[in-house]
Amino acid sequence: MSSQLNLYEHLADELGALIAGRIFAPGDRLPSIRHLAQQKRLSISTVMQALRLLEDRGLIDAKPQAGFYVRHRARTLSCITSSHCPKEPTYVGINNLLMRVLQANDSLGVVQLGSAWPPDEILPVKRIQRAVNTVTRRNPDLLTRVSCADMNEPNFVRQITRRAIDWGRLDADEIVVTSSCTEAISLCVRAVAKPGDTIAIESPTYFVLLQLIESLGMKALEIPTDPKTGPSIDALELAMQQGLVQACLLVPNANNPLGSIMPEANKKRLAALLSQHDIPLVEDDIYGDLCFTNERPWPVKAYDTTGNVLLCSSFSKAATPAARVGYVVAGKYAQQVAFMKTVSSGATGHFFQAVLADFIGSSSYDNQIRKMRRVLAQRIAQMSDAVSKSFPSECSVAEPQGGFVLWIQLPEQVDALALHRPAIEQRIAFMPGPMFSASGKFGNYMRLNCGNAWSVEIEKAVQTLGTLVHRFSDRPSGRIALN
């Protein structure tokens, strides 16, 4: 069975590479199933499995009685999106504007293409319910247990270390369970840096990370970031050599909003630089399990030999966001992080730690991850196709390698913040590009949430956004008169 699995995945990867290299361009018909079977000396069923996998990845479409065709895509971003990285670190000042955008996005009746939450219908609600019942029956004392000295539920820590066994051996004493991945990151940044310090971040990066830096009175240094390979290691090295950086805050696996994955060679090099300059990295790995690669990409923590990497994550994207359970593998900063956790919010509830341990320790979690990867890759492809049909031809999109958001470059004259108001008036939410930059860059970019099941409502919303972008593009200022 394993050999058969490897065969069809290998064929899918081979055909996928030909599509990526445009040997088979959008609209091209792939060789027939029978031809592929004969050419590759494979069974018909193996070829069919490979083609279905390519469909799940959003690369091809099946046309009844006609065969398989390469899916049409919007033009893709193929270079570093930030060629004008600030020479100096900057204090962050996005919070007030960001809160106004988020409040508008949460208006009743808005088609939600803004917030990046996992879609309800593919979360394992019934399986989590069974875990709740099991833990309640077996360990009812967890419903009343509170302790500031004993913050970690042993079985939850055990399952975290077991799931990391493919890439490394975690020390349970380095693990601090938190009330979310966001809290884990906040505790880590506070443990490794102080007000006025400079934090190296990707550009663009997730706006909550910018809010955190702003709230702590720290500065951000935006590192040029490639849509496919992540932040420039050369730029990071230069910043470290010049003494500009006191800590790094990065998302190497499925960066939000780009969906990029840092290559393994870059992760090794980054870990070596952190050790050489004794600079900590707070690594946000919340999307690591939702990458579309055959194997889960390793975190930078896998290459850390000096305890400089603080790995933060949670299971909120693939299991249940309601549990509010995250964790950090804090390396040599474990004591500081544990202290910060104790005085900030006390222990995270042991009950939901036990519930998640029951789930992630079973095959159900692996099945859930495979399902989500397949569904999310397909939904991103659907959104990319819709953008290519409705937006101006000069627009470009990233090719996410994980997660469930799509980063779009609009024509240069389009102001995404100005575009946001008429979009909300049309009951459509999205995130404007400047929300992902400490210095207000990416004025002609937007991020769309692709997690929700495709529907007529979403299709019409994308068409309406496309119409608005066309109208903004036709005016030199990138703005339209608002009634």
Wavefront OBJ file of the C-alpha trace (Angstrom):
o trace
v 0.000 0.000 0.000
v 2.858 2.384 0.883
v 4.586 1.667 -2.430
v 1.373 2.400 -4.354
v 0.946 5.656 -2.426
v 4.463 6.751 -3.309
v 3.915 5.966 -6.987
v 0.860 8.160 -7.456
v 2.290 10.999 -5.352
v 5.502 10.846 -7.388
v 3.537 11.091 -10.653
v 1.455 13.975 -9.277
v 4.617 15.823 -8.237
v 6.178 15.231 -11.672
v 3.149 16.560 -13.526
v 2.827 19.427 -11.037
v 6.420 20.467 -11.779
v 5.694 20.459 -15.513
v 2.670 22.680 -14.884
v 4.688 25.020 -12.641
v 7.327 25.277 -15.363
v 4.582 25.974 -17.911
v 5.530 22.946 -20.012
v 1.785 22.451 -19.697
v 0.321 25.967 -19.754
v -3.142 27.027 -18.497
v -5.780 25.555 -20.799
v -3.515 22.763 -22.103
v -4.852 19.225 -22.136
v -2.787 16.667 -20.229
v -1.894 13.342 -21.888
v -4.680 10.782 -21.601
v -4.892 8.402 -18.667
v -4.088 5.446 -20.912
v -1.092 7.250 -22.443
v 0.297 8.184 -19.016
v -0.170 4.626 -17.776
v 1.709 3.211 -20.773
v 4.418 5.873 -20.750
v 5.111 5.622 -17.006
v 4.429 1.874 -16.777
v 1.811 2.411 -14.113
v -1.676 1.056 -13.571
v -4.752 2.996 -14.656
v -5.822 3.320 -11.002
v -2.446 4.804 -9.994
v -2.683 7.420 -12.754
v -6.242 8.255 -11.711
v -5.115 8.737 -8.109
v -2.374 11.099 -9.286
v -4.801 13.145 -11.369
v -7.268 13.364 -8.489
v -4.449 14.635 -6.274
v -3.647 17.340 -8.853
v -7.334 18.276 -8.860
v -7.251 18.559 -5.065
v -4.208 20.806 -5.342
v -6.164 23.036 -7.715
v -3.822 22.524 -10.663
v -6.122 20.764 -13.140
v -9.811 20.380 -13.981
v -11.605 17.336 -15.349
v -13.867 17.917 -18.335
v -16.388 15.135 -18.978
v -15.570 13.098 -22.079
v -12.647 15.451 -22.835
v -9.891 14.692 -20.317
v -7.904 16.759 -17.839
v -6.884 20.382 -18.468
v -4.502 22.755 -16.690
v -6.489 25.268 -14.717
v -6.346 28.933 -15.679
v -4.710 31.062 -13.012
v -4.150 34.731 -12.356
v -0.665 36.034 -13.026
v 1.548 35.111 -10.078
v 3.897 37.214 -8.007
v 7.363 35.936 -8.829
v 9.749 38.354 -7.136
v 10.342 39.987 -3.791
v 7.336 42.192 -3.089
v 9.224 44.740 -0.998
v 12.181 46.213 -2.843
v 12.233 49.380 -0.724
v 12.914 47.999 2.738
v 13.297 50.892 5.230
v 16.914 51.707 6.055
v 15.944 52.399 9.651
v 13.705 50.528 12.082
v 10.371 52.194 12.646
v 7.839 52.379 15.444
v 4.561 50.738 14.463
v 1.411 52.836 14.309
v -1.332 50.798 12.669
v -3.586 49.913 15.582
v -6.197 52.699 15.333
v -6.634 52.314 11.569
v -6.596 48.526 11.811
v -9.343 48.468 14.447
v -11.557 50.633 12.222
v -11.028 48.226 9.318
v -11.740 45.170 11.496
v -14.900 46.743 12.944
v -16.174 47.530 9.445
v -15.357 43.985 8.333
v -17.416 42.563 11.193
v -20.583 44.424 10.171
v -23.687 42.284 9.943
v -24.450 40.849 6.524
v -20.942 41.325 5.128
v -19.490 38.597 2.881
v -16.493 37.650 4.958
v -13.386 37.718 2.777
v -11.469 39.570 5.479
v -10.899 37.584 8.675
v -8.811 34.427 8.321
v -10.652 31.915 10.487
v -10.957 28.226 9.617
v -14.346 27.395 8.074
v -16.792 25.775 10.491
v -17.929 23.011 8.159
v -14.511 21.358 7.897
v -13.590 21.577 11.575
v -13.868 18.249 13.472
v -16.689 19.367 15.758
v -18.148 15.894 16.390
v -14.736 14.401 17.120
v -13.988 17.213 19.585
v -17.365 16.602 21.228
v -16.418 12.953 21.732
v -13.112 14.029 23.250
v -14.948 16.373 25.636
v -17.217 13.525 26.730
v -14.285 11.158 27.168
v -12.268 13.584 29.290
v -15.324 14.535 31.360
v -16.037 10.874 32.084
v -12.463 9.812 32.822
v -11.074 12.941 34.489
v -13.915 15.034 35.963
v -11.426 16.615 38.373
v -9.988 18.582 35.429
v -13.140 20.706 35.419
v -12.080 22.197 38.750
v -8.272 22.012 38.647
v -6.483 25.365 38.855
v -2.776 25.729 39.565
v -0.232 28.420 38.864
v 2.634 26.095 39.725
v 1.477 23.182 37.547
v 0.478 24.835 34.268
v 0.933 21.986 31.791
v -1.333 18.953 31.376
v 1.178 16.050 31.034
v -0.631 14.233 28.230
v -0.908 17.406 26.145
v 2.844 17.998 26.477
v 3.443 14.337 25.620
v 1.419 14.623 22.394
v 3.270 17.806 21.368
v 6.624 16.073 21.781
v 5.370 12.976 19.944
v 4.185 15.024 16.971
v 7.609 16.668 16.738
v 9.491 13.377 16.649
v 9.892 13.512 12.846
v 12.129 16.576 13.055
v 13.581 16.624 16.527
v 13.490 15.710 20.175
v 11.776 18.316 22.322
v 12.557 18.796 25.971
v 9.280 18.809 27.884
v 10.792 21.267 30.361
v 11.009 23.866 27.549
v 7.254 23.706 26.851
v 4.886 26.296 28.289
v 1.190 25.859 27.528
v -0.580 29.143 26.771
v -4.075 30.428 26.118
v -3.487 30.795 22.360
v -0.681 31.048 19.839
v -1.043 34.822 20.081
v -0.421 34.727 23.824
v 2.567 32.429 23.246
v 4.088 34.958 20.826
v 3.363 37.874 23.152
v 5.012 36.145 26.106
v 8.056 35.280 24.007
v 8.549 38.776 22.607
v 8.297 40.222 26.118
v 10.805 37.639 27.375
v 13.456 38.353 24.736
v 13.101 42.109 24.121
v 12.263 45.371 25.883
v 10.604 48.651 24.860
v 12.685 50.454 22.249
v 14.268 47.256 20.919
v 14.044 46.408 17.223
v 12.290 43.274 16.006
v 12.990 41.935 12.506
v 9.778 40.951 10.739
v 8.720 39.790 7.299
v 7.311 42.365 4.912
v 4.382 41.810 4.537
v 3.522 40.136 7.822
v 0.418 39.277 9.863
v -1.089 42.468 11.294
v -1.576 41.033 14.810
v 2.207 40.684 15.076
v 2.485 44.375 14.208
v -0.150 45.230 16.831
v 1.856 43.300 19.391
v 5.092 45.126 18.575
v 3.249 48.453 18.726
v 1.637 47.647 22.080
v 5.040 46.796 23.602
v 6.667 50.044 22.441
v 9.162 48.255 20.218
v 10.358 49.043 16.697
v 10.049 46.903 13.578
v 12.602 46.321 10.842
v 10.858 45.095 7.700
v 12.811 42.409 5.861
v 12.169 41.984 2.102
v 10.129 38.824 1.673
v 9.744 36.640 -1.401
v 6.247 35.265 -2.176
v 7.650 31.722 -2.436
v 10.765 31.504 -0.275
v 10.028 33.934 2.537
v 12.301 36.575 4.084
v 15.681 37.408 2.566
v 18.366 35.731 4.689
v 20.953 38.066 3.141
v 19.007 41.090 4.400
v 18.621 39.520 7.848
v 22.329 38.766 8.031
v 23.205 42.337 7.082
v 20.861 43.714 9.752
v 22.436 41.432 12.358
v 25.963 42.421 11.340
v 25.043 46.099 11.671
v 23.584 45.540 15.129
v 20.123 46.690 14.055
v 18.190 43.724 15.453
v 17.593 42.536 19.012
v 15.157 39.753 18.070
v 13.301 38.238 15.098
v 9.585 37.457 14.780
v 8.971 35.327 11.687
v 6.479 32.885 10.158
v 8.706 30.525 8.120
v 5.936 28.028 7.259
v 2.940 29.431 5.331
v 3.492 33.087 6.136
v 0.309 35.125 6.453
v -0.488 36.775 3.993
v 1.866 35.281 1.362
v 1.631 31.578 2.181
v 5.395 31.255 1.531
v 7.596 28.494 2.945
v 11.230 29.154 3.779
v 13.452 26.515 2.098
v 15.239 24.105 4.430
v 18.641 25.510 3.444
v 17.488 28.990 4.478
v 16.199 27.652 7.804
v 19.562 26.032 8.536
v 21.389 29.227 7.622
v 19.047 31.328 9.758
v 19.535 29.050 12.774
v 23.314 29.372 12.373
v 23.071 33.180 12.183
v 20.928 33.312 15.313
v 23.528 31.252 17.143
v 26.443 33.292 15.789
v 24.964 36.640 16.837
v 23.087 35.305 19.901
v 19.778 36.713 18.649
v 16.472 35.033 19.572
v 13.818 34.075 17.033
v 10.157 33.900 17.988
v 8.876 31.438 15.382
v 5.135 31.436 14.619
v 4.370 27.942 13.280
v 0.586 27.985 13.552
v 0.125 27.061 9.862
v 2.825 24.373 9.786
v 0.309 21.513 9.718
v -1.676 23.215 6.939
v 1.093 23.391 4.331
v 0.340 21.749 0.993
v 3.669 19.945 0.703
v 3.774 16.140 0.791
v 5.628 16.239 4.093
v 5.103 18.788 6.838
v 7.914 21.360 6.501
v 10.283 21.483 9.440
v 10.401 24.614 11.609
v 13.599 26.588 12.154
v 13.504 25.096 15.661
v 14.590 21.785 14.106
v 18.007 23.308 13.388
v 18.387 25.173 16.690
v 21.336 23.918 18.763
v 21.650 26.810 21.219
v 18.097 27.400 22.467
v 17.729 30.694 20.578
v 14.485 29.674 18.809
v 11.156 29.940 20.634
v 8.611 27.870 18.682
v 4.992 29.023 19.051
v 1.896 27.230 17.784
v -1.593 25.966 18.573
v -4.247 23.687 17.121
v -6.841 26.429 16.637
v -6.692 26.388 12.824
v -7.181 22.640 12.368
v -9.033 21.518 15.501
v -11.056 24.161 17.324
v -10.402 27.882 17.818
v -12.794 27.855 20.789
v -10.423 25.869 23.034
v -7.923 28.774 23.208
v -4.934 26.512 23.854
v -1.489 27.214 22.445
v 2.062 26.446 23.449
v 5.666 27.550 23.138
v 8.853 25.485 23.072
v 10.914 28.254 24.605
v 14.498 26.963 24.490
v 16.807 28.761 26.907
v 14.077 31.316 27.631
v 11.706 28.749 29.164
v 11.935 30.112 32.707
v 11.319 33.703 31.615
v 8.331 32.686 29.478
v 6.861 30.555 32.277
v 7.195 33.478 34.685
v 5.557 35.852 32.203
v 2.705 33.378 31.753
v 2.189 33.020 35.511
v 1.962 36.741 36.203
v 0.011 37.568 32.999
v -2.873 35.105 32.949
v -2.077 32.119 35.155
v -2.478 28.551 33.981
v -4.373 27.611 30.832
v -7.290 25.293 31.674
v -6.184 21.671 32.009
v -9.543 20.437 30.764
v -9.168 21.683 27.208
v -5.513 20.699 27.202
v -6.691 17.137 27.901
v -9.414 17.373 25.238
v -6.887 18.420 22.590
v -4.449 15.742 23.747
v -7.135 13.108 23.167
v -7.700 14.404 19.636
v -4.173 15.115 18.427
v -2.924 11.837 19.862
v -5.247 9.859 17.578
v -5.316 9.077 13.861
v -8.323 11.419 13.641
v -6.003 14.414 13.725
v -3.860 13.123 10.860
v -7.009 12.483 8.820
v -8.241 15.976 9.633
v -4.967 17.537 8.496
v -5.024 15.659 5.180
v -8.627 16.703 4.605
v -7.974 20.363 5.383
v -4.893 20.532 3.169
v -6.869 19.124 0.245
v -9.918 21.339 0.759
v -7.990 24.548 1.420
v -5.693 24.095 -1.597
v -8.779 23.659 -3.758
v -10.489 26.739 -2.325
v -7.416 28.899 -2.838
v -7.317 27.726 -6.455
v -11.006 28.621 -6.869
v -10.402 32.109 -5.471
v -7.339 32.595 -7.671
v -9.361 31.573 -10.733
v -12.174 33.962 -9.814
v -9.704 36.829 -9.374
v -8.142 36.067 -12.771
v -11.573 36.302 -14.400
v -12.915 39.408 -12.632
v -9.900 41.602 -11.806
v -7.825 43.618 -14.302
v -5.279 41.564 -16.227
v -2.346 43.444 -14.668
v -3.216 42.087 -11.201
v -1.001 39.364 -9.755
v -1.514 36.849 -6.963
v 0.781 34.907 -4.683
v 0.787 31.113 -4.910
v 0.227 30.099 -1.280
v 1.947 26.907 -0.187
v -0.238 26.646 2.880
v -2.941 28.334 4.951
v -6.122 29.754 3.439
v -5.531 33.367 2.370
v -4.653 34.925 -0.982
v -2.377 37.986 -1.388
v -3.209 40.091 -4.448
v -1.233 42.879 -6.102
v -3.587 45.415 -7.674
v -2.705 47.940 -10.400
v -0.265 50.522 -9.035
v -2.776 53.385 -9.038
v -5.332 51.507 -6.908
v -5.458 52.526 -3.239
v -6.648 49.467 -1.289
v -7.653 51.543 1.738
v -9.786 53.799 -0.446
v -11.227 50.694 -2.115
v -12.240 49.273 1.256
v -15.014 51.793 1.896
v -17.108 51.138 -1.251
v -16.499 47.412 -0.789
v -18.017 47.563 2.711
v -20.899 49.586 1.296
v -21.425 46.661 -1.101
v -21.336 44.328 1.967
v -17.942 42.803 1.107
v -15.035 42.602 3.563
v -11.332 42.255 2.747
v -8.030 43.278 4.348
v -6.154 46.208 2.722
v -2.423 45.727 2.152
v -1.116 48.534 4.433
v -2.407 46.576 7.442
v 0.458 44.119 6.850
v 3.283 46.662 7.019
v 4.835 48.623 9.876
v 5.495 51.558 7.559
v 2.280 51.543 5.538
v 3.625 49.856 2.418
v 1.572 47.645 0.080
v -0.971 50.372 -0.658
v -2.080 48.568 -3.821
v -2.408 45.098 -2.270
v -5.234 43.195 -0.617
v -5.689 39.910 1.220
v -8.717 37.679 0.697
v -9.845 34.843 2.948
v -10.304 31.637 0.923
v -11.356 29.309 3.737
v -15.131 29.377 3.271
v -16.860 26.922 0.956
v -17.261 28.325 -2.553
v -20.743 29.706 -3.143
v -22.720 31.928 -5.481
v -22.505 34.645 -2.815
v -18.700 34.527 -2.723
v -18.463 34.352 -6.508
v -20.615 37.484 -6.835
v -18.588 39.238 -4.133
v -15.352 38.613 -6.043
v -16.997 39.855 -9.246
v -18.100 43.031 -7.443
v -14.606 43.568 -6.048
v -13.239 43.111 -9.560
v -15.637 45.761 -10.870
v -14.515 48.178 -8.144
v -10.845 47.536 -8.908
v -11.518 48.203 -12.611
v -13.202 51.514 -11.710
v -10.289 52.540 -9.471
v -7.814 51.529 -12.181
v -9.480 53.810 -14.731
v -8.730 56.918 -12.657
v -5.203 58.310 -12.238
v -5.678 58.815 -8.491
v -6.936 55.299 -7.946
v -10.016 56.721 -6.214
v -13.621 57.088 -7.211
v -16.216 59.585 -6.107
v -18.193 58.176 -3.173
v -21.842 59.085 -2.769
l 1 2 3 4 5 6 7 8 9 10 11 12 13 14 15 16 17 18 19 20 21 22 23 24 25 26 27 28 29 30 31 32 33 34 35 36 37 38 39 40 41 42 43 44 45 46 47 48 49 50 51 52 53 54 55 56 57 58 59 60 61 62 63 64 65 66 67 68 69 70 71 72 73 74 75 76 77 78 79 80 81 82 83 84 85 86 87 88 89 90 91 92 93 94 95 96 97 98 99 100 101 102 103 104 105 106 107 108 109 110 111 112 113 114 115 116 117 118 119 120 121 122 123 124 125 126 127 128 129 130 131 132 133 134 135 136 137 138 139 140 141 142 143 144 145 146 147 148 149 150 151 152 153 154 155 156 157 158 159 160 161 162 163 164 165 166 167 168 169 170 171 172 173 174 175 176 177 178 179 180 181 182 183 184 185 186 187 188 189 190 191 192 193 194 195 196 197 198 199 200 201 202 203 204 205 206 207 208 209 210 211 212 213 214 215 216 217 218 219 220 221 222 223 224 225 226 227 228 229 230 231 232 233 234 235 236 237 238 239 240 241 242 243 244 245 246 247 248 249 250 251 252 253 254 255 256 257 258 259 260 261 262 263 264 265 266 267 268 269 270 271 272 273 274 275 276 277 278 279 280 281 282 283 284 285 286 287 288 289 290 291 292 293 294 295 296 297 298 299 300 301 302 303 304 305 306 307 308 309 310 311 312 313 314 315 316 317 318 319 320 321 322 323 324 325 326 327 328 329 330 331 332 333 334 335 336 337 338 339 340 341 342 343 344 345 346 347 348 349 350 351 352 353 354 355 356 357 358 359 360 361 362 363 364 365 366 367 368 369 370 371 372 373 374 375 376 377 378 379 380 381 382 383 384 385 386 387 388 389 390 391 392 393 394 395 396 397 398 399 400 401 402 403 404 405 406 407 408 409 410 411 412 413 414 415 416 417 418 419 420 421 422 423 424 425 426 427 428 429 430 431 432 433 434 435 436 437 438 439 440 441 442 443 444 445 446 447 448 449 450 451 452 453 454 455 456 457 458 459 460 461 462 463 464 465 466 467 468 469 470 471 472 473 474 475 476 477 478 479 480 481 482 483
